[in-house]
């Protein structure tokens, strides 16, 4: 009993450490802490509840690392170093826990092998009117146009992986939005926030602007305002897949799991990032402590070849914890190259 309590304490401390790392954007450290915590799970219901929370943390950390590697890949693409960019994209695909994130990396990889299509966004370097950007920076890019991708091509590359025909809509939002979007993906959150805030104040009925501002607000830690922006975006366009995904993730983050299940179910019904939503439904069942339901759900998803790896990664620990080692080992060998 003493050792079980000690094990549980160590696990909770590691989870708290991982949560702290995650909040600071230290995804690699968070992933390591969560991984160690999973090795120290106590038994019983407490262990099952911790496992679900740790798996959710691992998903966020893995996707965060994948996004970071994609950003590195984009920097190398700007330098026309496709070999190095490919290395980072391959790593992003390996780290991605969600179907949408992995698909984004795969689309970027495919985009490297095809000629760039010039975005209709027109950039007037040096006098674009975006207060968050400095003209000298854009002049530098222009001067090196032959050595790196143009701003138009960079914006196109960033948006081509968007789902549901959103790429064309993003391209039509204008020059200031394009610069704000590039700032966001280069990690300049304050500049992006200023640009999106100014644009939203002018155009209040645009679901994309409200979503992007909401996602950035959520990232900055203002959960209540982020939810307001997501719901405002959804009222304007209930079929924007990114808005629905953002709201579902927020509901999971705030532990409103029944609401999250409803939202994810509607996403599946309406074909909005349905694969991503299906996996998240299983995660929600795990968070609710309904491991049997989660196992049944993930097992059905194994029929979809694009979801086999991500579902097997979730099924192996769930089955192992229920004493179903033979099934867990089979899945690990079949879909995870023998790792469990």
C-alpha positions in Angstrom: 0.0 0.0 0.0 2.8 2.4 0.9 4.6 1.9 -2.5 1.3 2.3 -4.4 0.7 5.6 -2.7 4.2 6.7 -3.4 3.8 5.7 -7.0 0.6 7.6 -7.3 2.3 10.7 -5.8 5.2 10.5 -8.2 2.8 10.1 -11.2 0.7 13.2 -10.1 3.9 15.3 -9.6 5.1 14.3 -13.0 1.7 15.2 -14.6 1.8 18.6 -12.9 5.3 19.2 -14.2 4.1 18.2 -17.7 1.1 20.5 -17.4 3.5 23.4 -16.4 5.8 22.6 -19.3 2.8 22.5 -21.7 1.5 25.8 -20.5 5.0 27.3 -21.3 5.1 25.8 -24.7 7.9 23.4 -23.8 6.4 20.5 -25.7 9.4 18.1 -25.7 9.8 18.5 -21.9 6.0 18.0 -21.4 6.0 14.9 -23.5 8.9 13.5 -21.5 7.2 14.2 -18.2 3.9 12.7 -19.3 5.8 9.6 -20.6 7.5 9.1 -17.3 4.2 9.6 -15.5 2.6 6.9 -17.6 5.3 4.5 -16.4 4.4 5.3 -12.8 0.6 5.0 -12.9 -1.0 3.8 -9.7 -3.7 1.1 -9.9 -7.5 1.3 -9.7 -9.8 4.1 -10.8 -7.2 6.8 -9.9 -4.7 5.3 -12.3 -7.3 5.1 -15.1 -8.3 8.7 -14.6 -4.6 9.8 -14.7 -4.0 7.7 -17.8 -6.7 9.4 -19.7 -5.4 12.9 -18.7 -1.8 11.9 -19.5 -2.8 10.6 -22.9 -4.6 13.8 -23.7 -1.5 15.8 -22.6 0.7 13.6 -24.8 -1.6 14.3 -27.7 -1.3 18.1 -27.2 2.5 17.9 -26.7 3.0 15.7 -29.8 0.9 17.9 -32.0 2.8 21.0 -30.6 6.1 19.4 -31.5 4.8 18.5 -34.9 3.7 22.1 -35.5 7.2 23.4 -34.3 8.9 21.0 -36.8 6.6 22.2 -39.5 7.6 25.8 -38.7 11.3 24.8 -39.0 10.5 23.2 -42.3 8.9 26.4 -43.6 12.0 28.4 -42.7 14.2 26.0 -44.7 11.7 26.1 -47.6 12.1 29.9 -47.5 15.8 29.3 -48.0 15.1 26.7 -50.8 16.7 24.0 -48.7 14.2 21.3 -49.5 16.4 18.5 -48.1 16.4 20.0 -44.6 12.7 20.9 -44.9 11.9 17.3 -45.8 13.7 16.1 -42.7 11.6 18.3 -40.4 8.4 17.4 -42.1 9.1 13.7 -41.8 9.7 14.2 -38.1 6.5 16.2 -37.8 4.5 13.4 -39.4 6.0 11.0 -36.9 5.2 13.2 -33.9 1.7 14.3 -34.9 -1.0 12.7 -32.8 -4.0 14.1 -34.6 -5.1 13.3 -38.1 -5.5 17.0 -39.1 -2.0 17.9 -37.9 -0.4 14.9 -39.7 -2.4 15.7 -42.9 -1.1 19.2 -42.7 2.5 18.0 -42.6 1.8 15.5 -45.4 0.3 18.2 -47.6 3.3 20.4 -47.1 5.5 17.5 -48.1 3.5 17.0 -51.3 3.6 20.7 -52.0 7.4 20.6 -52.1 7.1 18.2 -55.0 4.8 20.4 -57.1 5.3 23.9 -58.5 4.0 26.7 -56.3 0.7 28.3 -57.4 0.8 32.0 -56.9 -1.7 33.2 -54.3 -4.1 35.9 -55.6 -3.1 38.0 -52.5 -1.1 41.0 -53.9 1.7 42.2 -51.7 2.8 45.9 -52.1 6.1 45.7 -50.2 7.1 48.6 -48.0 3.7 50.3 -47.9 1.1 47.7 -47.1 -0.4 49.5 -44.2 -0.1 46.8 -41.7 1.0 48.4 -38.4 2.4 45.1 -37.1 5.0 44.8 -39.9 8.1 46.8 -40.8 8.7 47.7 -44.4 12.4 47.2 -44.2 11.7 43.5 -43.4 9.6 43.1 -46.5 12.2 44.9 -48.5 14.8 42.5 -47.4 12.6 39.6 -48.5 12.1 41.3 -51.9 15.8 41.9 -52.3 16.4 38.1 -51.8 13.4 37.0 -53.9 15.6 34.8 -56.0 17.1 33.1 -53.0 13.9 32.5 -51.1 10.1 32.1 -51.6 8.1 35.2 -52.2 5.7 36.4 -49.6 2.8 35.3 -51.9 4.3 31.8 -52.2 4.9 31.7 -48.4 1.3 32.6 -47.7 0.1 30.0 -50.3 2.3 27.3 -48.7 0.9 28.1 -45.3 -2.7 28.0 -46.4 -2.8 25.2 -49.0 -3.3 22.5 -46.4 -6.4 24.1 -44.9 -9.5 21.9 -45.0 -12.8 22.4 -46.7 -11.9 24.8 -49.4 -10.7 27.4 -46.9 -7.5 28.1 -48.8 -9.3 30.2 -51.4 -11.3 32.1 -48.8 -8.1 32.8 -46.8 -6.4 34.1 -50.0 -9.3 36.6 -50.6 -9.0 38.2 -47.1 -6.5 40.7 -48.3 -3.0 41.9 -47.8 -3.1 42.8 -44.1 -4.6 39.4 -43.1 -1.8 37.7 -45.1 0.9 39.5 -43.3 -0.8 38.8 -39.9 -1.1 35.2 -40.8 2.6 35.0 -41.8 3.5 36.7 -38.5 1.5 34.2 -36.6 3.2 31.2 -38.2 6.6 32.8 -37.6 5.8 33.0 -33.9 5.2 36.7 -33.7 2.0 36.3 -31.7 1.6 40.0 -30.5 1.9 41.3 -34.1 -0.6 38.7 -35.4 -3.0 39.5 -32.5 -2.9 43.2 -33.3 -3.5 42.6 -37.0 -6.4 40.2 -36.5 -8.0 42.5 -33.8 -7.9 45.4 -36.1 -9.3 43.4 -39.0 -12.1 42.0 -36.9 -13.1 45.4 -35.6 -13.6 46.5 -39.2 -15.2 43.3 -40.5 -17.3 41.8 -37.6 -19.2 39.3 -39.7 -16.3 37.2 -41.0 -16.1 33.7 -39.6 -12.5 33.2 -40.5 -11.3 36.4 -38.8 -13.3 35.5 -35.7 -11.9 32.0 -35.7 -8.3 33.0 -36.1 -8.6 35.7 -33.4 -10.3 33.1 -31.2 -7.6 30.5 -31.7 -4.9 33.0 -30.9 -6.8 34.3 -27.9 -7.1 30.7 -26.6 -3.4 30.3 -27.2 -2.7 33.4 -25.1 -4.7 31.9 -22.2 -8.0 33.9 -22.3 -10.4 30.9 -22.5 -13.7 32.7 -22.0 -13.0 35.3 -24.7 -11.8 32.5 -27.0 -15.1 30.6 -26.6 -17.1 33.8 -27.3 -15.1 34.3 -30.5 -15.5 30.7 -31.6 -19.3 30.7 -31.0 -19.6 34.1 -32.9 -17.7 32.5 -35.8 -20.0 29.4 -35.7 -23.1 31.6 -35.7 -21.9 33.2 -39.0 -20.8 29.9 -40.6 -21.6 26.7 -38.8 -19.7 24.7 -41.4 -16.3 26.2 -40.8 -14.4 23.0 -39.8 -11.6 24.9 -38.0 -14.1 26.8 -35.8 -15.9 23.6 -34.8 -12.6 21.9 -34.1 -11.4 24.8 -32.0 -14.6 24.8 -29.9 -14.4 21.1 -29.4 -10.8 21.4 -28.1 -11.7 24.2 -25.8 -14.6 22.1 -24.4 -12.2 19.2 -23.7 -9.7 21.6 -22.2 -12.3 23.0 -19.8 -13.5 19.4 -18.9 -17.0 20.0 -20.3 -16.9 16.5 -21.8 -20.6 15.9 -22.5 -20.7 19.2 -24.5 -17.5 18.1 -26.3 -19.1 14.8 -27.3 -22.1 16.6 -28.7 -19.9 19.0 -30.7 -17.7 16.2 -32.0 -20.7 14.2 -33.0 -22.0 17.1 -35.0 -18.7 17.4 -36.7 -18.8 13.8 -37.8 -22.4 14.1 -38.9 -21.6 17.1 -41.1 -18.3 15.8 -42.4 -16.3 18.5 -40.8 -12.8 17.1 -40.1 -14.7 13.8 -39.4 -11.6 11.7 -38.9 -10.1 14.1 -36.4 -13.4 14.3 -34.6 -13.8 10.5 -34.4 -10.4 10.1 -32.7 -11.2 12.9 -30.3 -14.5 11.2 -29.4 -12.5 8.2 -28.2 -10.2 10.5 -26.2 -13.3 12.1 -24.5 -14.6 8.6 -23.5 -11.2 7.9 -22.0 -11.3 11.3 -20.1 -14.7 10.3 -18.8 -13.3 7.1 -17.4 -15.3 4.9 -19.9 -12.4 2.8 -21.0 -14.6 0.0 -22.4 -16.5 2.5 -24.6 -13.2 4.0 -25.7 -11.8 0.6 -26.6 -14.9 -0.3 -28.7 -14.8 3.1 -30.4 -11.1 3.0 -31.3 -11.5 -0.7 -32.4 -14.1 0.3 -35.0 -11.9 3.1 -36.3 -9.1 0.6 -37.1 -11.1 -0.2 -40.2 -10.0 3.1 -41.6 -6.4 2.7 -42.8 -5.6 6.4 -42.2 -6.5 6.1 -38.5 -4.9 2.8 -37.7 -1.7 4.1 -36.2 -3.3 6.8 -34.0 -6.0 4.4 -32.8 -3.5 1.6 -32.1 -1.4 4.0 -30.0 -4.5 4.6 -27.8 -5.7 1.0 -27.8 -2.5 -0.7 -26.7 -2.3 1.0 -23.2 -6.1 0.7 -22.7 -6.0 -3.0 -23.5 -2.9 -3.7 -21.5 -4.5 -2.0 -18.4 -7.4 -4.4 -18.7 -5.2 -7.4 -18.8 -5.7 -8.0 -22.5 -2.0 -8.3 -23.3 -2.3 -10.6 -26.3 -4.6 -8.2 -28.1 -2.4 -5.3 -27.2 0.7 -7.1 -28.4 -1.0 -8.0 -31.7 -2.0 -4.3 -32.3 1.5 -3.1 -31.5 3.1 -5.6 -33.9 0.5 -5.0 -36.6 0.3 -1.2 -36.5 3.2 0.2 -34.4 6.1 -1.8 -35.7 6.2 -4.0 -32.5 6.5 -1.1 -30.1 4.2 -1.1 -27.1 
